[in-house]
Amino acid sequence: MPLKLRPTGLGSGIDKDRPDYTAVTGDWEGGRIYQTRGGPDSLRWFWSMTVNGPMTRSDRVATLDEAKAQFQKSWKACALWDRLSRAYALVRRESPAEMIQEEMEALRAMLDERRSSQLKKS
């Protein structure tokens, strides 16, 4: 599902012109992306997801495009995690890795890539 941004309309006073979006994928309002005030330019945009799981659920980045890309990557990892969890609930005698090996490998690759990019920032 492509990521769509809808203005939240939450800003008021000095923040009313600050970009602030609800991140929507399909029918889900999956999180929020907004421009922060103050701090370094490399941390100007904040994104967060409203889900639980082992994937990164929030970060601060330099641009709106980077925030959207990271949100989308984490959302895909979340979808994989959800599918693995559902499969495991259906068949408790087998591990998710045995049942859906390709999806596990894809999830690991996304998480490894995410960790690698975070180390490069440091």
N, CA, C and O atoms as a printed pandas DataFrame, in Angstrom:
     atom_number atom_name residue_name chain_id  residue_number  x_coord  y_coord  z_coord
0              1         N          MET        A               1    0.830   -1.185    0.000
1              2        CA          MET        A               1    0.000    0.000    0.000
2              3         C          MET        A               1    0.876    1.251    0.000
3              4         O          MET        A               1    1.805    1.356    0.801
4              5         N          PRO        A               2    0.592    2.186   -0.880
5              6        CA          PRO        A               2    1.361    3.432   -0.873
6              7         C          PRO        A               2    1.028    4.282    0.350
7              8         O          PRO        A               2   -0.088    4.257    0.871
8              9         N          LEU        A               3    2.012    5.016    0.777
9             10        CA          LEU        A               3    1.852    5.905    1.923
10            11         C          LEU        A               3    1.219    7.207    1.458
11            12         O          LEU        A               3    1.653    7.800    0.470
12            13         N          LYS        A               4    0.198    7.643    2.171
13            14        CA          LYS        A               4   -0.444    8.933    1.892
14            15         C          LYS        A               4   -0.363    9.778    3.159
15            16         O          LYS        A               4   -0.431    9.258    4.272
16            17         N          LEU        A               5   -0.219   11.073    2.974
17            18        CA          LEU        A               5   -0.168   12.003    4.105
18            19         C          LEU        A               5   -1.391   12.902    4.067
19            20         O          LEU        A               5   -1.734   13.479    3.036
20            21         N          ARG        A               6   -2.047   13.005    5.235
21            22        CA          ARG        A               6   -3.186   13.923    5.378
22            23         C          ARG        A               6   -2.838   14.935    6.459
23            24         O          ARG        A               6   -2.384   14.546    7.535
24            25         N          PRO        A               7   -3.038   16.218    6.204
25            26        CA          PRO        A               7   -2.780   17.223    7.243
26            27         C          PRO        A               7   -3.610   16.914    8.497
27            28         O          PRO        A               7   -4.790   16.578    8.398
28            29         N          THR        A               8   -2.988   17.030    9.666
29            30        CA          THR        A               8   -3.706   16.740   10.912
30            31         C          THR        A               8   -4.591   17.894   11.352
31            32         O          THR        A               8   -5.627   17.678   11.981
32            33         N          GLY        A               9   -4.188   19.131   11.022
33            34        CA          GLY        A               9   -4.938   20.285   11.493
34            35         C          GLY        A               9   -4.762   20.531   12.983
35            36         O          GLY        A               9   -5.566   21.242   13.586
36            37         N          LEU        A              10   -3.723   19.955   13.592
37            38        CA          LEU        A              10   -3.519   20.086   15.041
38            39         C          LEU        A              10   -2.791   21.359   15.443
39            40         O          LEU        A              10   -2.873   21.780   16.597
40            41         N          GLY        A              11   -2.078   21.979   14.505
41            42        CA          GLY        A              11   -1.286   23.145   14.853
42            43         C          GLY        A              11   -2.130   24.354   15.229
43            44         O          GLY        A              11   -3.217   24.561   14.688
44            45         N          SER        A              12   -1.620   25.143   16.157
45            46        CA          SER        A              12   -2.281   26.399   16.524
46            47         C          SER        A              12   -1.208   27.395   16.947
47            48         O          SER        A              12   -0.073   27.012   17.230
48            49         N          GLY        A              13   -1.564   28.639   16.988
49            50        CA          GLY        A              13   -0.605   29.669   17.395
50            51         C          GLY        A              13    0.604   29.687   16.486
51            52         O          GLY        A              13    0.466   29.713   15.263
52            53         N          ILE        A              14    1.797   29.674   17.081
53            54        CA          ILE        A              14    3.020   29.742   16.277
54            55         C          ILE        A              14    3.245   28.466   15.470
55            56         O          ILE        A              14    4.033   28.479   14.525
56            57         N          ASP        A              15    2.583   27.375   15.811
57            58        CA          ASP        A              15    2.768   26.107   15.105
58            59         C          ASP        A              15    1.743   25.858   14.000
59            60         O          ASP        A              15    1.791   24.811   13.354
60            61         N          LYS        A              16    0.828   26.779   13.768
61            62        CA          LYS        A              16   -0.256   26.493   12.820
62            63         C          LYS        A              16    0.239   26.325   11.386
63            64         O          LYS        A              16   -0.430   25.664   10.592
64            65         N          ASP        A              17    1.392   26.903   11.026
65            66        CA          ASP        A              17    1.930   26.751    9.683
66            67         C          ASP        A              17    2.961   25.631    9.570
67            68         O          ASP        A              17    3.502   25.392    8.491
68            69         N          ARG        A              18    3.232   24.952   10.668
69            70        CA          ARG        A              18    4.205   23.864   10.671
70            71         C          ARG        A              18    3.579   22.622   10.045
71            72         O          ARG        A              18    2.477   22.238   10.438
72            73         N          PRO        A              19    4.255   21.970    9.068
73            74        CA          PRO        A              19    3.713   20.756    8.458
74            75         C          PRO        A              19    3.525   19.648    9.495
75            76         O          PRO        A              19    4.437   19.353   10.268
76            77         N          ASP        A              20    2.345   19.042    9.506
77            78        CA          ASP        A              20    1.996   17.999   10.469
78            79         C          ASP        A              20    0.994   17.066    9.795
79            80         O          ASP        A              20   -0.110   17.486    9.449
80            81         N          TYR        A              21    1.376   15.798    9.606
81            82        CA          TYR        A              21    0.563   14.879    8.819
82            83         C          TYR        A              21    0.218   13.595    9.575
83            84         O          TYR        A              21    0.986   13.123   10.413
84            85         N          THR        A              22   -0.945   13.048    9.263
85            86        CA          THR        A              22   -1.281   11.678    9.632
86            87         C          THR        A              22   -0.810   10.801    8.488
87            88         O          THR        A              22   -1.135   11.067    7.331
88            89         N          ALA        A              23   -0.047    9.758    8.793
89            90        CA          ALA        A              23    0.441    8.825    7.779
90            91         C          ALA        A              23   -0.597    7.724    7.606
91            92         O          ALA        A              23   -0.928    7.014    8.555
92            93         N          VAL        A              24   -1.104    7.589    6.385
93            94        CA          VAL        A              24   -2.178    6.647    6.096
94            95         C          VAL        A              24   -1.678    5.625    5.076
95            96         O          VAL        A              24   -1.130    5.995    4.038
96            97         N          THR        A              25   -1.868    4.343    5.373
97            98        CA          THR        A              25   -1.580    3.276    4.414
98            99         C          THR        A              25   -2.841    2.427    4.306
99           100         O          THR        A              25   -3.250    1.777    5.268
100          101         N          GLY        A              26   -3.446    2.441    3.133
101          102        CA          GLY        A              26   -4.718    1.742    2.961
102          103         C          GLY        A              26   -5.781    2.423    3.815
103          104         O          GLY        A              26   -5.973    3.635    3.723
104          105         N          ASP        A              27   -6.466    1.648    4.641
105          106        CA          ASP        A              27   -7.480    2.185    5.544
106          107         C          ASP        A              27   -6.921    2.514    6.926
107          108         O          ASP        A              27   -7.658    2.975    7.798
108          109         N          TRP        A              28   -5.631    2.283    7.132
109          110        CA          TRP        A              28   -5.007    2.480    8.442
110          111         C          TRP        A              28   -4.403    3.864    8.597
111          112         O          TRP        A              28   -3.662    4.333    7.732
112          113         N          GLU        A              29   -4.724    4.507    9.700
113          114        CA          GLU        A              29   -3.975    5.696   10.116
114          115         C          GLU        A              29   -2.838    5.157   10.961
115          116         O          GLU        A              29   -2.992    4.932   12.161
116          117         N          GLY        A              30   -1.697    4.953   10.323
117          118        CA          GLY        A              30   -0.606    4.214   10.956
118          119         C          GLY        A              30    0.355    5.027   11.773
119          120         O          GLY        A              30    1.203    4.457   12.460
120          121         N          GLY        A              31    0.256    6.340   11.729
121          122        CA          GLY        A              31    1.195    7.137   12.499
122          123         C          GLY        A              31    1.147    8.594   12.116
123          124         O          GLY        A              31    0.143    9.096   11.611
124          125         N          ARG        A              32    2.266    9.268   12.370
125          126        CA          ARG        A              32    2.317   10.717   12.187
126          127         C          ARG        A              32    3.708   11.124   11.733
127          128         O          ARG        A              32    4.707   10.527   12.137
128          129         N          ILE        A              33    3.762   12.142   10.893
129          130        CA          ILE        A              33    5.019   12.746   10.452
130          131         C          ILE        A              33    4.860   14.253   10.571
131          132         O          ILE        A              33    3.908   14.825   10.042
132          133         N          TYR        A              34    5.798   14.900   11.270
133          134        CA          TYR        A              34    5.693   16.354   11.385
134          135         C          TYR        A              34    7.061   17.009   11.499
135          136         O          TYR        A              34    8.050   16.381   11.878
136          137         N          GLN        A              35    7.081   18.288   11.159
137          138        CA          GLN        A              35    8.299   19.080   11.247
138          139         C          GLN        A              35    8.430   19.608   12.670
139          140         O          GLN        A              35    7.478   20.142   13.240
140          141         N          THR        A              36    9.625   19.451   13.232
141          142        CA          THR        A              36    9.856   19.909   14.604
142          143         C          THR        A              36   10.407   21.331   14.591
143          144         O          THR        A              36   10.892   21.817   13.569
144          145         N          ARG        A              37   10.322   21.976   15.730
145          146        CA          ARG        A              37   10.916   23.307   15.908
146          147         C          ARG        A              37   12.224   23.144   16.664
147          148         O          ARG        A              37   12.324   22.331   17.582
148          149         N          GLY        A              38   13.217   23.916   16.276
149          150        CA          GLY        A              38   14.490   23.886   16.974
150          151         C          GLY        A              38   15.284   22.627   16.670
151          152         O          GLY        A              38   14.840   21.768   15.908
152          153         N          GLY        A              39   16.446   22.528   17.265
153          154        CA          GLY        A              39   17.313   21.382   17.049
154          155         C          GLY        A              39   18.056   21.477   15.727
155          156         O          GLY        A              39   17.818   22.391   14.938
156          157         N          PRO        A              40   18.948   20.539   15.490
157          158        CA          PRO        A              40   19.732   20.572   14.252
158          159         C          PRO        A              40   18.886   20.236   13.020
159          160         O          PRO        A              40   17.870   19.548   13.119
160          161         N          ASP        A              41   19.320   20.732   11.863
161          162        CA          ASP        A              41   18.605   20.461   10.611
162          163         C          ASP        A              41   18.539   18.970   10.294
163          164         O          ASP        A              41   17.601   18.515    9.640
164          165         N          SER        A              42   19.536   18.205   10.758
165          166        CA          SER        A              42   19.562   16.769   10.474
166          167         C          SER        A              42   18.466   16.011   11.229
167          168         O          SER        A              42   18.219   14.836   10.954
168          169         N          LEU        A              43   17.813   16.681   12.176
169          170        CA          LEU        A              43   16.739   16.061   12.963
170          171         C          LEU        A              43   15.452   16.875   12.868
171          172         O          LEU        A              43   14.682   16.925   13.827
172          173         N          ARG        A              44   15.212   17.505   11.737
173          174        CA          ARG        A              44   14.090   18.430   11.580
174          175         C          ARG        A              44   12.730   17.739   11.532
175          176         O          ARG        A              44   11.737   18.319   11.971
176          177         N          TRP        A              45   12.660   16.502   11.004
177          178        CA          TRP        A              45   11.380   15.809   10.838
178          179         C          TRP        A              45   11.288   14.609   11.777
179          180         O          TRP        A              45   12.239   13.840   11.915
180          181         N          PHE        A              46   10.147   14.464   12.411
181          182        CA          PHE        A              46    9.877   13.332   13.308
182          183         C          PHE        A              46    8.792   12.464   12.692
183          184         O          PHE        A              46    7.794   12.976   12.185
184          185         N          TRP        A              47    8.987   11.140   12.734
185          186        CA          TRP        A              47    7.947   10.214   12.289
186          187         C          TRP        A              47    7.752    9.161   13.363
187          188         O          TRP        A              47    8.687    8.814   14.085
188          189         N          SER        A              48    6.533    8.656   13.462
189          190        CA          SER        A              48    6.256    7.587   14.425
190          191         C          SER        A              48    5.099    6.735   13.919
191          192         O          SER        A              48    4.228    7.199   13.183
192          193         N          MET        A              49    5.119    5.465   14.341
193          194        CA          MET        A              49    4.048    4.532   13.999
194          195         C          MET        A              49    3.277    4.186   15.264
195          196         O          MET        A              49    3.830    4.205   16.364
196          197         N          THR        A              50    2.007    3.873   15.102
197          198        CA          THR        A              50    1.147    3.556   16.243
198          199         C          THR        A              50    0.931    2.053   16.357
199          200         O          THR        A              50   -0.185    1.599   16.609
200          201         N          VAL        A              51    2.000    1.282   16.172
201          202        CA          VAL        A              51    1.933   -0.176   16.267
202          203         C          VAL        A              51    3.032   -0.671   17.189
203          204         O          VAL        A              51    3.979    0.053   17.498
204          205         N          ASN        A              52    2.890   -1.916   17.623
205          206        CA          ASN        A              52    3.923   -2.554   18.431
206          207         C          ASN        A              52    4.594   -3.642   17.621
207          208         O          ASN        A              52    3.978   -4.231   16.734
208          209         N          GLY        A              53    5.833   -3.908   17.916
209          210        CA          GLY        A              53    6.579   -4.953   17.229
210          211         C          GLY        A              53    8.065   -4.679   17.338
211          212         O          GLY        A              53    8.476   -3.698   17.958
212          213         N          PRO        A              54    8.878   -5.543   16.736
213          214        CA          PRO        A              54   10.329   -5.403   16.882
214          215         C          PRO        A              54   10.959   -4.395   15.935
215          216         O          PRO        A              54   12.164   -4.153   16.007
216          217         N          MET        A              55   10.160   -3.800   15.044
217          218        CA          MET        A              55   10.714   -2.857   14.079
218          219         C          MET        A              55   10.865   -1.466   14.706
219          220         O          MET        A              55   10.272   -1.173   15.744
220          221         N          THR        A              56   11.667   -0.620   14.059
221          222        CA          THR        A              56   11.792    0.767   14.514
222          223         C          THR        A              56   10.440    1.439   14.362
223          224         O          THR        A              56    9.807    1.343   13.310
224          225         N          ARG        A              57    9.993    2.123   15.419
225          226        CA          ARG        A              57    8.663    2.733   15.386
226          227         C          ARG        A              57    8.695    4.245   15.382
227          228         O          ARG        A              57    7.643    4.882   15.316
228          229         N          SER        A              58    9.891    4.843   15.453
229          230        CA          SER        A              58    9.988    6.306   15.366
230          231         C          SER        A              58   11.445    6.702   15.130
231          232         O          SER        A              58   12.375    5.945   15.408
232          233         N          ASP        A              59   11.606    7.915   14.609
233          234        CA          ASP        A              59   12.954    8.439   14.389
234          235         C          ASP        A              59   12.839    9.915   14.028
235          236         O          ASP        A              59   11.752   10.413   13.734
236          237         N          ARG        A              60   13.968   10.602   14.056
237          238        CA          ARG        A              60   14.050   11.986   13.586
238          239         C          ARG        A              60   15.061   12.026   12.463
239          240         O          ARG        A              60   16.150   11.463   12.571
240          241         N          VAL        A              61   14.690   12.706   11.370
241          242        CA          VAL        A              61   15.527   12.750   10.171
242          243         C          VAL        A              61   15.543   14.166    9.596
243          244         O          VAL        A              61   14.874   15.065   10.105
244          245         N          ALA        A              62   16.320   14.347    8.528
245          246        CA          ALA        A              62   16.520   15.691    7.981
246          247         C          ALA        A              62   15.385   16.181    7.089
247          248         O          ALA        A              62   15.080   17.374    7.093
248          249         N          THR        A              63   14.753   15.294    6.325
249          250        CA          THR        A              63   13.783   15.748    5.320
250          251         C          THR        A              63   12.463   14.988    5.419
251          252         O          THR        A              63   12.387   13.909    6.006
252          253         N          LEU        A              64   11.440   15.573    4.836
253          254        CA          LEU        A              64   10.141   14.914    4.768
254          255         C          LEU        A              64   10.235   13.637    3.943
255          256         O          LEU        A              64    9.656   12.617    4.317
256          257         N          ASP        A              65   10.959   13.681    2.824
257          258        CA          ASP        A              65   11.100   12.482    1.988
258          259         C          ASP        A              65   11.775   11.341    2.751
259          260         O          ASP        A              65   11.373   10.185    2.623
260          261         N          GLU        A              66   12.788   11.662    3.535
261          262        CA          GLU        A              66   13.466   10.638    4.334
262          263         C          GLU        A              66   12.525   10.080    5.407
263          264         O          GLU        A              66   12.524    8.878    5.671
264          265         N          ALA        A              67   11.735   10.948    6.016
265          266        CA          ALA        A              67   10.762   10.497    7.021
266          267         C          ALA        A              67    9.741    9.552    6.395
267          268         O          ALA        A              67    9.406    8.520    6.977
268          269         N          LYS        A              68    9.245    9.907    5.200
269          270        CA          LYS        A              68    8.273    9.052    4.515
270          271         C          LYS        A              68    8.897    7.704    4.152
271          272         O          LYS        A              68    8.260    6.663    4.312
272          273         N          ALA        A              69   10.133    7.720    3.667
273          274        CA          ALA        A              69   10.798    6.477    3.275
274          275         C          ALA        A              69   11.020    5.559    4.483
275          276         O          ALA        A              69   10.779    4.354    4.400
276          277         N          GLN        A              70   11.475    6.126    5.598
277          278        CA          GLN        A              70   11.698    5.309    6.793
278          279         C          GLN        A              70   10.381    4.789    7.358
279          280         O          GLN        A              70   10.310    3.641    7.796
280          281         N          PHE        A              71    9.348    5.610    7.355
281          282        CA          PHE        A              71    8.039    5.169    7.820
282          283         C          PHE        A              71    7.564    3.990    6.977
283          284         O          PHE        A              71    7.117    2.975    7.511
284          285         N          GLN        A              72    7.664    4.132    5.654
285          286        CA          GLN        A              72    7.207    3.077    4.745
286          287         C          GLN        A              72    7.991    1.781    4.978
287          288         O          GLN        A              72    7.398    0.702    4.992
288          289         N          LYS        A              73    9.298    1.868    5.159
289          290        CA          LYS        A              73   10.119    0.685    5.388
290          291         C          LYS        A              73    9.701   -0.012    6.685
291          292         O          LYS        A              73    9.571   -1.235    6.718
292          293         N          SER        A              74    9.494    0.753    7.737
293          294        CA          SER        A              74    9.072    0.158    9.008
294          295         C          SER        A              74    7.656   -0.401    8.911
295          296         O          SER        A              74    7.344   -1.414    9.537
296          297         N          TRP        A              75    6.804    0.252    8.134
297          298        CA          TRP        A              75    5.435   -0.247    7.958
298          299         C          TRP        A              75    5.454   -1.609    7.265
299          300         O          TRP        A              75    4.688   -2.499    7.632
300          301         N          LYS        A              76    6.326   -1.778    6.262
301          302        CA          LYS        A              76    6.454   -3.078    5.586
302          303         C          LYS        A              76    6.956   -4.142    6.554
303          304         O          LYS        A              76    6.480   -5.277    6.527
304          305         N          ALA        A              77    7.910   -3.789    7.408
305          306        CA          ALA        A              77    8.397   -4.736    8.410
306          307         C          ALA        A              77    7.273   -5.109    9.372
307          308         O          ALA        A              77    7.165   -6.260    9.794
308          309         N          CYS        A              78    6.446   -4.141    9.712
309          310        CA          CYS        A              78    5.303   -4.388   10.599
310          311         C          CYS        A              78    4.322   -5.371    9.958
311          312         O          CYS        A              78    3.806   -6.268   10.625
312          313         N          ALA        A              79    4.070   -5.193    8.657
313          314        CA          ALA        A              79    3.149   -6.090    7.955
314          315         C          ALA        A              79    3.688   -7.515    7.946
315          316         O          ALA        A              79    2.932   -8.470    8.127
316          317         N          LEU        A              80    5.001   -7.662    7.733
317          318        CA          LEU        A              80    5.603   -8.994    7.791
318          319         C          LEU        A              80    5.475   -9.596    9.184
319          320         O          LEU        A              80    5.131  -10.768    9.337
320          321         N          TRP        A              81    5.754   -8.785   10.192
321          322        CA          TRP        A              81    5.654   -9.249   11.575
322          323         C          TRP        A              81    4.219   -9.696   11.889
323          324         O          TRP        A              81    4.013  -10.717   12.546
324          325         N          ASP        A              82    3.251   -8.944   11.427
325          326        CA          ASP        A              82    1.854   -9.289   11.656
326          327         C          ASP        A              82    1.513  -10.629   11.011
327          328         O          ASP        A              82    0.853  -11.468   11.624
328          329         N          ARG        A              83    1.962  -10.827    9.780
329          330        CA          ARG        A              83    1.681  -12.094    9.092
330          331         C          ARG        A              83    2.338  -13.264    9.800
331          332         O          ARG        A              83    1.741  -14.334    9.920
332          333         N          LEU        A              84    3.563  -13.072   10.271
333          334        CA          LEU        A              84    4.239  -14.141   11.021
334          335         C          LEU        A              84    3.505  -14.454   12.317
335          336         O          LEU        A              84    3.339  -15.620   12.675
336          337         N          SER        A              85    3.074  -13.430   13.010
337          338        CA          SER        A              85    2.358  -13.623   14.277
338          339         C          SER        A              85    1.050  -14.377   14.065
339          340         O          SER        A              85    0.707  -15.264   14.847
340          341         N          ARG        A              86    0.324  -14.025   13.010
341          342        CA          ARG        A              86   -0.940  -14.712   12.712
342          343         C          ARG        A              86   -0.695  -16.174   12.353
343          344         O          ARG        A              86   -1.430  -17.059   12.793
344          345         N          ALA        A              87    0.330  -16.421   11.562
345          346        CA          ALA        A              87    0.641  -17.802   11.179
346          347         C          ALA        A              87    1.021  -18.616   12.410
347          348         O          ALA        A              87    0.592  -19.759   12.563
348          349         N          TYR        A              88    1.815  -18.030   13.274
349          350        CA          TYR        A              88    2.231  -18.731   14.480
350          351         C          TYR        A              88    1.029  -19.047   15.375
351          352         O          TYR        A              88    0.969  -20.108   15.996
352          353         N          ALA        A              89    0.091  -18.131   15.433
353          354        CA          ALA        A              89   -1.111  -18.370   16.244
354          355         C          ALA        A              89   -1.934  -19.522   15.672
355          356         O          ALA        A              89   -2.574  -20.254   16.427
356          357         N          LEU        A              90   -1.928  -19.690   14.361
357          358        CA          LEU        A              90   -2.692  -20.766   13.730
358          359         C          LEU        A              90   -2.036  -22.132   13.931
359          360         O          LEU        A              90   -2.719  -23.142   14.103
360          361         N          VAL        A              91   -0.733  -22.146   13.906
361          362        CA          VAL        A              91   -0.011  -23.420   13.987
362          363         C          VAL        A              91    1.043  -23.319   15.081
363          364         O          VAL        A              91    2.202  -23.018   14.793
364          365         N          ARG        A              92    0.674  -23.556   16.286
365          366        CA          ARG        A              92    1.583  -23.353   17.419
366          367         C          ARG        A              92    2.671  -24.417   17.547
367          368         O          ARG        A              92    3.614  -24.239   18.318
368          369         N          ARG        A              93    2.562  -25.489   16.826
369          370        CA          ARG        A              93    3.567  -26.539   16.942
370          371         C          ARG        A              93    4.766  -26.303   16.036
371          372         O          ARG        A              93    5.762  -27.019   16.135
372          373         N          GLU        A              94    4.689  -25.324   15.169
373          374        CA          GLU        A              94    5.807  -25.003   14.284
374          375         C          GLU        A              94    6.220  -23.562   14.517
375          376         O          GLU        A              94    5.395  -22.708   14.844
376          377         N          SER        A              95    7.496  -23.306   14.347
377          378        CA          SER        A              95    7.965  -21.937   14.507
378          379         C          SER        A              95    7.626  -21.124   13.262
379          380         O          SER        A              95    7.483  -21.687   12.176
380          381         N          PRO        A              96    7.498  -19.825   13.405
381          382        CA          PRO        A              96    7.264  -18.984   12.226
382          383         C          PRO        A              96    8.365  -19.143   11.175
383          384         O          PRO        A              96    8.095  -19.056    9.977
384          385         N          ALA        A              97    9.592  -19.373   11.614
385          386        CA          ALA        A              97   10.696  -19.528   10.664
386          387         C          ALA        A              97   10.496  -20.755    9.782
387          388         O          ALA        A              97   10.816  -20.722    8.594
388          389         N          GLU        A              98    9.975  -21.825   10.346
389          390        CA          GLU        A              98    9.725  -23.035    9.563
390          391         C          GLU        A              98    8.550  -22.843    8.610
391          392         O          GLU        A              98    8.566  -23.360    7.492
392          393         N          MET        A              99    7.543  -22.111    9.040
393          394        CA          MET        A              99    6.336  -21.949    8.238
394          395         C          MET        A              99    6.517  -20.931    7.116
395          396         O          MET        A              99    6.008  -21.132    6.013
396          397         N          ILE        A             100    7.222  -19.864    7.378
397          398        CA          ILE        A             100    7.287  -18.769    6.401
398          399         C          ILE        A             100    8.736  -18.289    6.298
399          400         O          ILE        A             100    9.047  -17.146    6.632
400          401         N          GLN        A             101    9.596  -19.158    5.842
401          402        CA          GLN        A             101   11.022  -18.867    5.808
402          403         C          GLN        A             101   11.348  -17.630    4.969
403          404         O          GLN        A             101   12.158  -16.804    5.391
404          405         N          GLU        A             102   10.751  -17.490    3.821
405          406        CA          GLU        A             102   11.044  -16.337    2.965
406          407         C          GLU        A             102   10.674  -15.023    3.642
407          408         O          GLU        A             102   11.409  -14.041    3.534
408          409         N          GLU        A             103    9.549  -14.998    4.334
409          410        CA          GLU        A             103    9.143  -13.766    5.009
410          411         C          GLU        A             103   10.066  -13.445    6.173
411          412         O          GLU        A             103   10.354  -12.277    6.434
412          413         N          MET        A             104   10.524  -14.459    6.866
413          414        CA          MET        A             104   11.480  -14.227    7.954
414          415         C          MET        A             104   12.767  -13.615    7.403
415          416         O          MET        A             104   13.316  -12.678    7.984
416          417         N          GLU        A             105   13.244  -14.152    6.277
417          418        CA          GLU        A             105   14.470  -13.626    5.679
418          419         C          GLU        A             105   14.280  -12.177    5.235
419          420         O          GLU        A             105   15.179  -11.353    5.402
420          421         N          ALA        A             106   13.122  -11.867    4.674
421          422        CA          ALA        A             106   12.844  -10.485    4.256
422          423         C          ALA        A             106   12.798   -9.551    5.465
423          424         O          ALA        A             106   13.322   -8.438    5.412
424          425         N          LEU        A             107   12.180   -9.997    6.539
425          426        CA          LEU        A             107   12.106   -9.188    7.757
426          427         C          LEU        A             107   13.497   -8.968    8.331
427          428         O          LEU        A             107   13.838   -7.850    8.716
428          429         N          ARG        A             108   14.301  -10.020    8.393
429          430        CA          ARG        A             108   15.670   -9.878    8.906
430          431         C          ARG        A             108   16.472   -8.899    8.052
431          432         O          ARG        A             108   17.200   -8.061    8.584
432          433         N          ALA        A             109   16.340   -9.003    6.727
433          434        CA          ALA        A             109   17.077   -8.111    5.836
434          435         C          ALA        A             109   16.677   -6.651    6.070
435          436         O          ALA        A             109   17.536   -5.770    6.103
436          437         N          MET        A             110   15.382   -6.396    6.232
437          438        CA          MET        A             110   14.931   -5.016    6.481
438          439         C          MET        A             110   15.458   -4.498    7.811
439          440         O          MET        A             110   15.901   -3.353    7.895
440          441         N          LEU        A             111   15.415   -5.324    8.850
441          442        CA          LEU        A             111   15.900   -4.893   10.157
442          443         C          LEU        A             111   17.406   -4.678   10.140
443          444         O          LEU        A             111   17.901   -3.721   10.737
444          445         N          ASP        A             112   18.154   -5.572    9.453
445          446        CA          ASP        A             112   19.604   -5.401    9.343
446          447         C          ASP        A             112   19.953   -4.116    8.602
447          448         O          ASP        A             112   20.872   -3.398    8.995
448          449         N          GLU        A             113   19.220   -3.826    7.528
449          450        CA          GLU        A             113   19.450   -2.594    6.774
450          451         C          GLU        A             113   19.175   -1.374    7.644
451          452         O          GLU        A             113   19.908   -0.387    7.592
452          453         N          ARG        A             114   18.119   -1.448    8.437
453          454        CA          ARG        A             114   17.753   -0.336    9.331
454          455         C          ARG        A             114   18.845   -0.109   10.372
455          456         O          ARG        A             114   19.246    1.029   10.617
456          457         N          ARG        A             115   19.323   -1.182   10.980
457          458        CA          ARG        A             115   20.386   -1.063   11.984
458          459         C          ARG        A             115   21.649   -0.478   11.361
459          460         O          ARG        A             115   22.309    0.374   11.954
460          461         N          SER        A             116   21.977   -0.948   10.152
461          462        CA          SER        A             116   23.166   -0.468    9.458
462          463         C          SER        A             116   23.080    1.028    9.181
463          464         O          SER        A             116   24.061    1.751    9.357
464          465         N          SER        A             117   21.912    1.495    8.750
465          466        CA          SER        A             117   21.761    2.932    8.467
466          467         C          SER        A             117   21.827    3.751    9.745
467          468         O          SER        A             117   22.313    4.882    9.729
468          469         N          GLN        A             118   21.343    3.195   10.859
469          470        CA          GLN        A             118   21.435    3.919   12.128
470          471         C          GLN        A             118   22.873    4.018   12.605
471          472         O          GLN        A             118   23.268    5.035   13.174
472          473         N          LEU        A             119   23.663    2.970   12.380
473          474        CA          LEU        A             119   25.079    3.006   12.776
474          475         C          LEU        A             119   25.842    4.030   11.951
475          476         O          LEU        A             119   26.745    4.690   12.465
476          477         N          LYS        A             120   25.491    4.172   10.678
477          478        CA          LYS        A             120   26.153    5.138    9.812
478          479         C          LYS        A             120   25.883    6.566   10.263
479          480         O          LYS        A             120   26.729    7.445   10.092
480          481         N          LYS        A             121   24.700    6.802   10.842
481          482        CA          LYS        A             121   24.347    8.147   11.336
482          483         C          LYS        A             121   25.190    8.537   12.531
483          484         O          LYS        A             121   25.492    9.712   12.739
484          485         N          SER        A             122   25.575    7.521   13.329
485          486        CA          SER        A             122   26.300    7.792   14.592
486          487         C          SER        A             122   27.714    8.263   14.351
487          488         O          SER        A             122   28.447    8.530   15.303
